[in-house]
Amino acid sequence: MSNGIIMTDAMETAIREMIEKARNNVDMDRLRDMIAELYGFEAIDNMDFFAGEFTVENNQPAIRMDYKVTVTVPVHFDLKGNVIFSEEYEEEYEAPDSTGAMEEMVEDAGMQAGEQTQNF
């Protein structure tokens, strides 16, 4: 091996070790709470680290850590498969009309569920 390859391997190993050390110092409970509050989730079911890299943030070296976040999102449907919007939702947001994209997505999901049910 040439010195260039050895140096690159050594640098990559050092970077991975630094990311892992920083990752071990993260308060995951606090991070979950912050993300839940930031995005308006009641709770986060699961959070898995999957990548990290060195970057620059606010003109300072930083480590970017990417997480896969899993949340439970309850959606209510009537017996015909139409989304039932809560009063709270309707007060905060304007509920989409019957030609809205949400209804189309729900209809597609209902059709897919029906197809899956038929296959069982």
Helices and strands as residue ranges (DSSP letters): H 3-24, H 28-39, E 46-57, E 60-70, E 76-77, E 83-84, H 87-92, H 101-119
